[in-house]
Each structure stands twice: as C-alpha cells, then as structure tokens.
C-alpha cells in the first residue's frame, strides 16, 4: 500500500509501513522513513509505484485545461477526486486524481483552498480580475524582455531614457524600466552605467552630471516662485562712511563691504558692513521658507544656482552708488600697535562708493604698491583708496599673525586657488562643449587677505557677542589640528583650531548662506535689545528648529560642494583634451596618488611604488572618462632628488585639506543587478566666507 500526503504544501508519496490512530510510518523512495499525520494523508493506492505515479500525473496535469476544469468543478466545496471524476470519468484512477490535485494546487486564481485536498471555485468576477492581472503581467514581462533586448543591441528605448536618472539613482525596483536594465545588464554581463552609455541613453557627460544633480537636489526645478522682496521698515541712520566691496566680477550677491575712519589720527575705526536681508525677511515668511529649502547658493564653473531670487538679491546687495541697509561691525584699533580698543554693532544705511573686482585689480594692488611704490598704471577707481588699502593690508597681516600664534603653526598658502572661465556659454547654462580657461589666484594675495581677515574678525567677534548675550547661534568649531579632526557645526561657542579663534559663527554671507541669515537675525536681536535679546531672538536656547537647520545645511552644503568639485574636475578633463595635454608634472601625495603642479587635478598613477611622499615626477596621462570623472597616468620620470622630496613632503603635510576630497567621488548607483530576483518595495566658498 502506498500513500500520497501533503507536507507543508508539497505533495509526497511513499510506502505505508505501519499505521496508528493519528499517524503513519511511511518509507520514501529515498529509503528515509518519516512520520506522517493521518490528517495529512490525501490518497491511498496500490499501483502504480509512487515515483511512476507522480511522473505520469504531472504529464497529465500539464494537458488539463483550466477553463474546462473550472466549468466541470462543482459549485460547492469539493475534493480533487470529485474533480477527476467530473473531468476524466467516473472511474478516474489514482493517476487522474493526482493530476487533478496538481492542477487545483497550481491554479489558486481559479480554485481557492478550503482544506487538505478540498477546494472551492473562485467567484467569476474575482477570476476575471485575476486573469486580467496575469495577462497584464505577461504583457509587462514581454515589454521588459523587448526593452532588454534593445539595450543589449545598443539601442535605448524612450521610456528608459526618460527614467534614466530615477533608474540609476532612486529607482522603483518593481518598475518595468528598472527590471529591463537589470535584465539587460545581467544577460550582457555589462555594468548598468556602461550598458546605458553604449545604448545611447547618455548623450552628454555634462548633462549627465548636471541633470543628476538637479534630480537629486532640485527635483522641482531651480526656478523661483513670484515673491516680492519686502522693504526695510526701520528708520535707519546714515553711516558717516564711504564703503567699498571687494569681490570677483561674477559676484552678484555682494554681502560685505569695508570702510575706514580716522586714518592718521592715531585711532582707526574699521567698518565691516554686511548686507541686511534679515532686517526685512522675517523667519517663517515665504522668502525664509524658500531660503531654508535651498540653504546655500550652488557654485559651478560658468553657472550658479542662487539661494534667493535675483530680484531679492538686487534689493539687498551692497551695490555701489546706493545707501544700503547693513548690519555693521565697527572695530576701533590703535593705529600704531593695531591693538583692539573697542567694537560695536550698528543697524544703519551704508553709502557704498565702490564695488572693486579683485580679478581686475590683483595685478595692480600688490605689496609694493601698498607700501607706497608709485605706478602710472594704477586704475583711477583705486588711486584714492591706496591709504585705506595699505592700512587694511597691514592690519590683515597682523590679524593673521595673531591667529597663527593661537593655531600653533602658520597657515600654508603654497597651493593656488584655481579659477574657471567658460567661453561661448549660450544662455544661462553651459552645455558642456564650451572652451574652458583655467587660471590661478594666489591665496593670500593682498585683496584676498584683507577680505578674509575682516570676515574672520566679524564672524569671531559676533559669535562671541551672541554668546555673551545668551543668544544661541550657529557656530563652526574644530577641536584641534590633529589629523582626522573635522570642522563641526553646533550651537555652542567653541574654539576653531583651524582658524585660531575662540569661536566662529558664519554671519557675513546672508545672501548666499542660510546659516548666515539665521545668525544675522540673532545679531539684529542683540543690536536692538542687548542683554535681554535672548527673550525676543527668533531662536531660543536649545531650540530644536536651530538643530534642524544645522542638520539640513550640513547635508546640503556637502552635496553642493561635492557637485562643485565634480564639475571643476569635469572641466579640468576638458581642458586637458582641448589643449592636447598628454603629460603633466606632479608631486606624490602618498602611495600612487599625485597632485598636478599647475592644474586642479589629483589622480591615481602607476609607477609610483617606492617613491617617497613629495617626490616630483612627470606623468603621462591615459584615457579619461567624463562620466566617472577619472583619468589615470603613468610615472615616466622622477624630476627631483630625494633631499628635495623630503622638503616638499614637509611643506605638503603642513597644508590643510583632505587629499581624498580632491578625487572624483565614485558614482553611487542605486541599481543592483543582484536584487533583480527579489526586488524591494517601491520606495563653495572658503571657510572664512
């Protein structure tokens, strides 16, 4: 005697060895003996043999027509033997009965299970819906296979092209477009990104990076709603100064300006004037919500995405020829010793006399000129400013030296800042084919240092003032200069070892950084209310809203800076190609990582094994990849002596910055070929600012 039984939904057969009241001993074809509950027994039979029965029944089940079986099945609950009798004949044997059972078990959309070996017909309307869903699934699968075949053949279907960035970076893993890419990648043994490139889905490397950034950071686009810039309603006094700003020619968000009073009197008052949108734009207003959503201006070669609309920026920017609302910090110095005697903050209107552009003036405003050397080529707009600029140059060097004492070592400006200029940009955005010009701007040049030290002075002074008034602000701090100790943002006034100040609160760029606008609101409260400002400031101590701003800004600022670095690397690769550069000289950073001498380029090379840090080498460039932003090289010659490299290494180690950040970040695709069988549910500027 043989039996057929159900074991956790699986049909098994074996020879009956013994039988008790509620269980049976059964020997399987493998020889293994198992204990089977009597309730799980579905059929007893003498012949054919178990293995032959299951094979024959499966072949017979494959020939059964589900629609016909559904029609023949009883309307009430029934067993598989009853269906076999109706479908085959009244004398249906074991093979026919097991075939009926296999069919019933494999068609849950036609028949619902009512118990062991017992079933009910699905209602006709439910069956119709199930069949429609099955048919739709078949059509979708056919579409997936068709799209996959096109991708493998080197053609990109339009639906996949339209979903390109979602598929790569934030996919719905149940979507047919995603599944088609996964299937094509698996069948062609190609990486998804390479597959899509070969299929023509990516026609422009520049657009790939640009559209990817927009998809991730600006999914609703970069346009602004129609918002009016509110007017400053305060009756602000007019400052008795003639201020001037120092920026590059591309700057439209002029946040800061400088002024001097009392030169030659023994006491000099330096005015640091910051554009004051915080006097008009109120917390939780529509403009505030807009700025908080963007958090910062995004910079890239040839283009930028401003934090605020141009109309709003133009209202508050420190444009020459206007009396501009400003939050001013006045610091009084002894003219001879440059000792700080006093500081005060004022809310006022500041006359802006000049908007100086350092990229046009750096060649004229040199240390020699500032020390009094005459020059016939001096532009008229700065001729009268020589005494003021000379004092600011002297002051900047003094302030820098004081900070370096606190830092414990001098700041190192041995690496230039690189500038990018694109020729032939049509419209507002580059297309990626423009000619790029890469220049250098020496860090620590006179105008650069004047502005940097003035902003550090303002940010540290106001940061301490907020703390003294008991008003929270957003601070940047660094515990030490030890390797791996990063700059952090928080609400407490703590030292910034990298700059060499007791505390540091970004406050000088409220038109292009949201944390500066937040800090400006707090500073304005202090200017109006003094020691009682904590009671009326927009953000109170331990305000959860303030921590939310810090968290959001950290994430956005890192993403924006990462994109800026990536686009600068993209244009550097274009520069190499456009100028036919096949070799560069470079210094070894570590292992096989080098930094080019005259370009903003860090890359991996072969042939650097065994060379010391700082070794000066010549590198032959290999092929570059504009999508992955990679270029590799091979060391072909060492250009220095071991003694030279030791000196260079010591200098390089003193420089700030993380060398790894200069490399292109790898493109982190969300597409995972290995998950296809088990899809998931749908789902800037420098520190001194």
C-alpha positions in Angstrom: 0.0 0.0 0.0 1.2 3.5 -0.9 0.0 6.9 0.2 0.1 10.4 -1.1 0.4 13.1 1.6 0.8 16.8 2.0 3.9 18.1 3.7 3.9 21.9 4.2 2.2 22.3 0.8 4.4 19.8 -1.0 3.0 16.6 -2.4 5.0 13.5 -1.4 4.5 9.7 -1.9 5.8 6.7 -0.1 5.2 3.1 1.0 3.0 2.7 4.1 4.9 0.8 6.7 2.6 0.9 9.7 -0.4 2.9 10.9 -1.6 4.1 14.3 -4.7 6.0 15.3 -3.4 9.5 14.3 -0.2 8.9 12.4 1.5 6.7 9.8 5.0 5.4 9.3 6.0 6.0 5.6 9.1 5.0 3.7 10.0 7.5 1.0 11.6 6.4 -2.3 15.0 7.6 -0.9 14.6 5.0 1.8 14.1 7.5 4.6 11.3 6.8 7.0 9.1 9.6 8.2 6.1 10.0 10.5 3.1 11.4 8.8 -0.1 12.8 10.5 -3.1 10.9 9.4 -4.9 14.2 8.7 -2.2 15.0 6.0 -3.0 11.8 4.1 -4.7 12.6 0.8 -4.7 9.3 -1.2 -4.1 5.6 -0.7 -3.2 3.5 -3.7 -1.6 0.1 -4.7 -0.3 1.0 -8.1 1.5 2.4 -10.0 4.7 2.8 -8.0 4.9 6.2 -6.2 7.6 7.7 -8.5 5.8 6.5 -11.6 2.5 7.9 -10.3 3.9 11.4 -9.8 5.6 11.5 -13.1 2.5 10.3 -15.0 0.2 12.6 -13.0 2.4 15.6 -13.8 2.3 14.9 -17.5 -1.5 14.5 -17.4 -1.9 17.7 -15.3 0.0 19.6 -18.0 -2.7 18.7 -20.5 -5.6 19.8 -18.4 -7.4 22.9 -19.5 -8.1 25.2 -16.6 -11.2 26.8 -18.1 -12.7 23.4 -18.7 -11.8 22.2 -15.2 -13.3 25.3 -13.8 -16.5 24.7 -15.7 -16.7 21.0 -14.7 -15.9 21.6 -11.0 -18.9 21.5 -8.6 -20.3 24.8 -7.3 -20.0 23.8 -3.7 -16.8 22.7 -1.9 -15.3 19.7 -3.5 -12.3 17.3 -3.3 -9.7 16.6 -6.0 -11.2 13.1 -6.6 -14.6 14.7 -7.4 -13.0 17.0 -10.0 -11.2 14.0 -11.5 -14.5 12.1 -11.8 -16.1 15.1 -13.5 -13.2 16.0 -15.8 -11.9 12.5 -16.8 -14.5 9.9 -15.9 -16.4 8.4 -13.0 -13.8 5.7 -12.8 -10.8 8.0 -12.6 -7.9 6.2 -11.1 -5.0 7.4 -8.9 -3.1 9.0 -11.8 -6.1 11.0 -12.8 -6.9 12.0 -9.3 -3.4 13.2 -8.5 -3.3 15.1 -11.9 -6.5 16.9 -10.8 -4.9 17.7 -7.4 -1.7 19.1 -9.0 -3.9 21.2 -11.3 -6.0 22.5 -8.4 -2.9 23.3 -6.3 -1.3 25.2 -9.2 -4.2 27.4 -10.0 -5.1 29.5 -6.9 -6.7 32.1 -9.1 -9.3 29.5 -10.3 -9.6 27.5 -7.2 -9.4 28.5 -3.5 -8.1 26.0 -1.0 -10.7 25.0 1.6 -8.7 22.4 3.5 -6.5 19.4 2.9 -7.3 18.3 -0.7 -10.5 20.5 -0.6 -11.3 23.5 -2.8 -13.9 26.0 -3.9 -14.3 27.7 -7.2 -13.3 31.4 -7.2 -16.2 33.7 -7.9 -16.4 34.5 -11.7 -15.7 38.3 -11.1 -12.7 37.5 -9.0 -11.4 35.0 -11.6 -11.9 37.6 -14.3 -9.8 40.2 -12.4 -7.1 37.6 -11.7 -6.9 36.5 -15.3 -6.7 40.2 -16.4 -3.8 40.7 -13.9 -2.0 37.7 -15.1 -2.4 38.8 -18.7 -1.1 42.2 -17.8 1.9 40.7 -16.1 2.7 38.7 -19.2 2.5 41.8 -21.3 4.7 43.7 -18.9 7.2 40.8 -18.9 7.2 40.8 -22.7 7.8 44.5 -22.7 10.7 44.0 -20.2 12.2 41.4 -22.4 11.8 43.6 -25.5 13.4 46.6 -23.8 16.2 44.4 -22.5 16.9 43.1 -26.0 17.1 46.6 -27.4 19.5 47.7 -24.7 21.8 44.7 -25.4 21.6 45.6 -29.1 22.8 49.1 -28.3 19.5 51.0 -28.5 17.8 52.8 -25.6 14.0 52.6 -25.5 12.5 56.0 -24.9 10.7 55.1 -21.7 14.0 54.1 -20.2 15.7 57.2 -21.5 13.0 59.3 -19.7 13.5 57.4 -16.5 17.3 57.3 -16.7 18.2 59.2 -13.5 15.5 57.5 -11.5 16.6 54.1 -12.6 20.3 54.8 -11.8 19.9 56.8 -8.5 16.5 56.4 -7.0 14.7 53.5 -8.7 11.4 51.9 -8.2 12.7 48.3 -8.3 9.3 47.0 -9.3 9.1 49.3 -12.4 9.5 47.5 -15.8 12.1 50.1 -16.9 14.3 49.2 -14.0 13.8 45.5 -14.5 14.7 45.8 -18.2 18.0 47.5 -17.3 18.8 44.8 -14.7 17.9 42.0 -17.1 20.0 43.5 -19.9 23.0 44.1 -17.6 22.8 40.5 -16.5 22.4 39.0 -19.9 25.1 41.1 -21.5 27.5 40.9 -18.5 27.9 44.7 -18.6 27.7 47.2 -15.8 24.4 49.1 -15.9 26.1 52.5 -16.4 28.3 51.2 -19.3 25.3 49.4 -20.8 23.2 52.6 -20.8 26.2 54.6 -22.3 26.6 52.0 -25.1 22.9 52.2 -25.8 23.0 56.0 -26.2 20.9 56.8 -23.1 23.7 59.3 -22.1 24.5 61.6 -24.9 26.3 64.3 -22.9 28.6 63.7 -20.0 28.0 67.3 -18.8 24.2 66.9 -18.9 24.5 63.6 -17.1 26.2 65.3 -14.1 24.0 68.4 -14.3 20.7 66.5 -14.6 21.7 64.0 -12.0 22.4 66.9 -9.5 19.1 68.5 -10.3 17.3 65.2 -9.9 18.8 64.6 -6.5 18.8 68.2 -5.1 16.3 70.2 -7.1 13.6 67.7 -8.3 11.1 70.5 -8.7 13.5 72.6 -10.8 15.6 75.7 -10.0 13.0 78.3 -10.7 11.6 80.6 -8.1 8.0 81.5 -7.3 7.0 85.0 -7.8 7.9 86.7 -4.5 8.5 90.4 -3.7 11.4 91.5 -1.6 10.0 93.3 1.5 11.3 96.7 2.2 13.3 97.5 5.3 10.8 99.4 7.5 13.3 100.5 10.2 14.2 104.2 10.2 18.0 103.5 9.9 20.6 106.3 10.4 23.0 107.0 7.6 26.6 105.9 8.4 29.2 108.6 8.0 31.5 106.4 5.8 32.2 105.7 2.2 32.4 101.9 2.0 33.8 99.7 -0.8 33.3 96.0 -1.5 35.9 93.5 -2.9 34.6 90.6 -4.9 35.3 88.9 -8.3 33.5 90.1 -11.4 31.0 87.2 -11.4 29.7 88.1 -7.9 26.1 89.5 -7.8 25.4 88.7 -4.2 27.6 91.4 -2.7 27.3 90.6 1.0 30.2 92.6 2.6 32.0 95.9 2.3 34.7 97.7 4.3 35.3 101.3 5.4 37.9 103.2 7.4 37.7 106.3 9.6 40.4 108.2 11.4 43.5 107.3 9.4 46.4 109.4 10.6 44.7 110.3 13.9 46.2 107.5 16.0 42.9 105.7 16.3 41.4 104.0 13.3 37.8 102.6 13.1 37.4 99.7 10.7 33.8 99.2 9.5 32.7 95.8 8.3 29.4 96.2 6.7 27.2 93.2 5.9 24.1 93.3 3.7 21.0 93.1 5.9 18.2 91.0 4.4 17.5 89.9 8.0 16.0 93.4 8.6 13.2 92.7 6.1 13.0 89.0 5.5 11.3 87.6 8.6 11.5 84.0 10.0 8.8 81.7 8.7 7.9 84.2 5.9 7.7 82.8 2.3 11.2 84.1 1.5 12.6 82.5 4.6 11.0 79.2 3.6 12.5 79.5 0.2 15.9 80.2 1.5 15.7 77.4 4.1 14.7 75.0 1.4 17.8 75.8 -0.7 20.2 76.6 2.2 23.0 78.0 0.1 24.0 79.2 -3.3 25.3 76.5 -5.5 28.5 77.3 -7.4 30.0 75.7 -10.5 32.1 76.8 -13.4 30.1 79.0 -15.7 26.9 78.9 -13.7 25.4 79.2 -10.2 22.0 78.5 -8.6 21.3 81.3 -6.1 19.8 80.8 -2.7 17.4 83.7 -3.3 15.8 85.1 -6.5 17.8 87.7 -8.4 15.1 90.4 -7.7 15.5 89.8 -3.9 19.3 89.7 -4.1 19.3 93.0 -6.1 17.2 94.6 -3.4 19.7 93.9 -0.6 23.1 93.6 -2.3 25.6 96.3 -1.5 25.7 97.9 -4.9 27.8 101.0 -5.5 26.0 104.3 -5.6 23.3 103.3 -3.1 22.8 103.7 0.6 22.3 100.1 1.6 20.8 98.7 4.8 23.5 96.9 6.6 24.5 95.3 9.9 27.8 97.0 10.6 30.6 96.0 13.0 32.9 98.8 13.9 36.2 97.8 15.5 38.5 100.5 16.9 42.3 99.9 16.6 45.3 101.8 17.9 46.8 102.9 14.6 50.4 102.3 15.7 50.1 99.0 17.6 46.9 97.7 15.9 45.6 96.8 19.4 41.8 96.4 19.5 40.3 99.1 21.7 36.6 98.7 21.2 33.9 97.2 19.0 30.2 97.9 18.5 27.4 96.8 16.2 25.0 99.2 14.3 22.0 98.8 12.2 22.2 101.5 9.6 22.3 102.6 5.9 25.8 102.5 4.5 26.9 104.5 1.4 28.7 102.2 -1.0 31.2 104.1 -3.0 32.9 101.3 -4.9 32.4 97.7 -6.0 36.0 96.6 -6.5 36.7 93.4 -8.5 39.9 91.7 -7.4 40.3 89.7 -10.6 40.7 93.0 -12.4 42.8 94.7 -9.7 45.1 91.9 -8.2 47.8 92.8 -10.8 47.8 96.4 -9.6 47.2 96.1 -5.9 50.5 94.4 -5.0 52.5 94.5 -1.7 54.9 97.0 -3.3 52.0 99.3 -4.4 50.5 99.1 -0.9 53.9 100.0 0.6 53.8 103.2 -1.5 55.5 102.3 -4.7 54.1 104.6 -7.5 52.6 103.2 -10.6 51.3 105.0 -13.7 49.1 102.1 -14.5 47.0 102.3 -11.3 43.3 102.5 -12.2 41.6 105.7 -11.1 39.0 104.0 -9.0 41.6 102.8 -6.5 44.1 105.6 -6.6 42.4 107.4 -3.8 41.9 104.2 -1.8 45.7 103.5 -1.5 46.0 104.8 2.1 42.9 102.7 3.2 44.0 99.6 1.4 47.5 99.9 2.7 46.2 100.1 6.3 43.9 97.1 5.7 46.9 95.2 4.2 49.0 95.9 7.3 46.1 95.0 9.6 45.3 91.8 7.8 48.9 90.6 8.2 48.8 91.5 11.8 45.5 89.6 12.5 46.7 86.6 10.6 49.9 86.5 12.6 47.9 86.7 15.8 45.7 83.8 14.7 48.8 81.7 13.8 50.1 82.1 17.3 46.8 80.5 18.5 46.9 77.9 15.8 50.4 76.9 16.9 51.7 76.9 13.3 51.5 79.2 10.3 48.7 78.9 7.7 50.1 77.5 4.5 49.1 79.1 1.2 51.5 77.2 -1.0 48.7 75.9 -3.2 46.9 78.3 -5.6 43.2 78.7 -5.9 42.1 77.8 -9.4 39.6 79.8 -11.4 37.5 78.5 -14.2 36.1 80.6 -17.1 34.0 79.2 -19.9 34.0 80.8 -23.3 30.9 80.7 -25.6 28.2 80.0 -23.0 24.9 80.4 -24.7 22.0 81.4 -22.4 22.2 80.9 -18.7 23.7 77.4 -18.5 26.7 75.8 -20.1 26.2 72.8 -22.5 29.5 71.1 -21.8 31.2 71.8 -25.1 32.4 75.3 -24.2 36.1 76.2 -24.2 37.4 76.4 -20.6 40.2 78.6 -19.4 41.8 77.7 -16.1 43.7 80.4 -14.2 45.2 80.8 -10.7 44.5 83.1 -7.9 47.2 83.1 -5.3 45.8 82.5 -1.8 47.0 85.2 0.5 47.1 87.9 -2.2 46.6 91.4 -0.7 42.9 91.9 -1.6 42.1 88.3 -0.7 43.8 88.5 2.7 42.1 91.9 3.5 38.7 90.5 3.0 39.4 87.1 4.6 40.8 88.7 7.8 38.0 91.2 8.0 35.4 88.4 7.7 37.1 86.3 10.3 37.2 89.2 12.6 33.5 89.8 12.1 32.5 86.2 12.4 34.5 85.6 15.6 33.5 88.9 17.2 29.8 88.5 16.5 30.0 84.8 17.6 31.4 85.8 21.0 28.9 88.7 21.3 26.0 86.3 20.8 27.4 84.0 23.5 27.8 87.0 25.9 24.2 88.0 25.3 23.0 84.4 26.0 21.6 84.2 22.4 22.2 80.9 20.5 23.9 81.0 17.1 25.2 78.5 14.6 28.9 78.0 15.1 31.7 76.2 13.3 34.3 74.7 15.6 37.3 72.4 15.4 38.8 70.8 18.5 42.3 70.6 17.2 44.5 70.4 14.1 45.2 66.7 14.7 44.6 64.5 11.6 41.0 63.4 11.3 39.5 66.2 13.5 36.9 67.8 11.2 35.1 71.1 11.4 31.7 70.7 13.1 28.6 72.8 13.3 26.8 73.4 16.6 25.0 75.9 18.7 27.8 76.5 21.3 30.6 79.0 21.1 33.7 76.7 20.9 37.2 77.2 19.6 38.0 76.8 15.9 41.6 75.5 15.9 41.9 75.6 12.2 41.4 79.3 12.1 42.8 80.1 15.5 39.9 81.9 17.1 37.9 81.4 20.3 34.6 80.9 18.4 33.4 81.3 14.9 29.8 81.9 13.6 29.2 82.4 9.9 27.5 85.7 9.7 28.9 87.6 6.7 27.2 86.0 3.7 23.4 86.2 4.4 22.5 86.5 0.8 24.1 83.2 -0.1 24.2 81.0 3.0 21.2 80.3 5.2 23.1 79.9 8.4 24.5 83.4 8.0 20.9 84.7 7.6 19.9 82.8 10.8 22.8 84.3 12.7 22.0 87.7 11.3 18.6 87.5 12.9 20.1 86.7 16.2 22.7 89.5 15.9 19.9 92.0 15.0 18.1 91.0 18.1 21.3 91.6 20.2 21.7 95.0 18.5 18.2 96.0 19.3 17.8 94.5 22.8 21.3 93.9 24.2 21.4 91.6 27.2 17.6 90.9 27.0 17.9 89.7 23.4 17.5 86.0 24.5 13.9 86.8 25.3 13.0 88.1 21.9 15.5 86.5 19.4 13.9 84.3 16.8 15.7 81.2 18.0 15.9 80.4 21.7 18.4 78.3 23.6 18.1 74.6 22.8 15.7 75.4 20.0 15.0 72.2 18.0 14.5 74.4 15.0 18.1 75.5 15.2 19.4 72.0 15.3 17.2 71.1 12.3 18.8 74.0 10.3 22.2 72.7 11.2 21.4 69.2 10.1 19.8 70.2 6.8 22.6 72.7 6.0 25.3 70.2 6.7 23.8 67.8 4.2 23.0 70.3 1.5 26.4 72.1 1.8 28.3 68.9 1.5 26.2 67.9 -1.6 26.7 71.3 -3.2 30.4 71.4 -2.6 30.7 67.8 -3.9 28.9 68.8 -7.1 31.1 71.9 -7.5 34.2 69.8 -7.1 32.9 67.3 -9.6 32.2 69.9 -12.2 35.6 71.5 -11.7 37.1 68.1 -12.3 34.9 67.7 -15.4 36.1 71.0 -16.9 39.7 70.1 -15.9 39.4 67.0 -18.1 38.0 69.1 -20.9 41.0 71.5 -20.5 43.4 68.6 -20.9 41.6 67.4 -24.0 41.1 70.9 -25.6 44.8 71.8 -25.1 46.2 68.4 -26.2 47.9 67.9 -22.8 49.4 64.4 -22.6 51.9 64.9 -19.8 51.9 66.8 -16.5 54.4 67.3 -13.7 53.1 66.4 -10.3 54.0 65.6 -6.7 53.4 62.3 -5.0 50.9 62.6 -2.1 51.0 59.0 -1.0 51.1 55.5 -2.5 50.2 56.1 -6.1 48.2 59.3 -5.6 49.7 62.5 -7.2 48.7 66.2 -7.4 49.4 68.0 -10.6 51.6 71.1 -10.2 49.7 73.5 -12.4 46.2 72.1 -12.6 43.4 71.3 -10.1 44.0 67.6 -10.6 44.6 64.8 -8.2 44.8 61.3 -9.8 45.9 57.7 -9.4 49.1 56.7 -11.3 51.1 53.6 -11.9 54.8 53.5 -11.3 54.8 55.5 -8.0 55.6 52.5 -5.9 58.6 53.0 -3.6 58.7 56.8 -4.2 58.5 59.0 -1.0 55.8 61.5 -0.3 56.6 64.8 -2.1 58.6 63.1 -4.9 58.4 65.3 -8.0 57.5 63.3 -11.1 56.5 63.5 -14.7 53.2 61.7 -15.5 52.0 60.5 -18.9 48.2 60.8 -19.0 46.0 57.9 -20.1 42.4 58.0 -21.3 39.9 60.0 -19.3 36.3 59.1 -18.5 33.9 62.1 -18.4 31.2 60.1 -16.7 33.3 58.6 -14.0 35.5 61.8 -13.9 38.5 59.6 -13.9 41.9 60.0 -15.6 44.9 57.7 -14.8 48.5 58.2 -15.6 51.9 56.5 -15.5 55.0 57.9 -13.9 57.6 58.1 -16.6 60.4 60.2 -14.9 61.4 61.4 -11.5 62.4 65.1 -11.6 63.9 65.8 -8.1 66.4 64.4 -5.7 65.5 62.5 -2.5 66.5 65.6 -0.5 64.2 67.8 -2.4 61.2 65.4 -1.9 61.7 65.4 1.8 61.5 69.2 2.0 58.4 69.2 -0.3 56.8 66.5 1.8 57.2 68.5 5.0 55.6 71.5 3.3 52.8 69.4 1.9 52.0 67.9 5.3 51.6 71.3 6.8 49.0 72.2 4.1 45.3 72.0 5.1 42.7 69.9 3.3 41.9 66.3 2.7 43.6 64.9 -0.4 40.9 62.3 -0.9 38.3 65.1 -1.4 40.2 66.2 -4.5 39.4 62.9 -6.2 36.2 62.5 -8.0 33.6 60.8 -5.8 32.5 57.5 -7.3 29.1 57.4 -8.8 26.9 55.5 -6.4 24.3 53.8 -8.4 21.1 52.6 -6.7 20.6 49.9 -9.3 21.6 46.4 -8.2 21.7 43.5 -10.6 21.8 41.0 -7.8 18.5 42.2 -6.4 16.5 41.7 -9.5 15.1 38.3 -8.4 14.0 39.8 -5.0 13.0 43.4 -5.8 12.5 45.8 -2.9 9.1 47.5 -2.4 8.7 50.7 -4.3 10.1 53.2 -2.4 31.9 76.7 -2.1 33.3 79.0 -0.5 36.3 79.0 1.7 35.9 78.6 5.5 36.5 82.3 6.1 33.4 83.0 3.9 
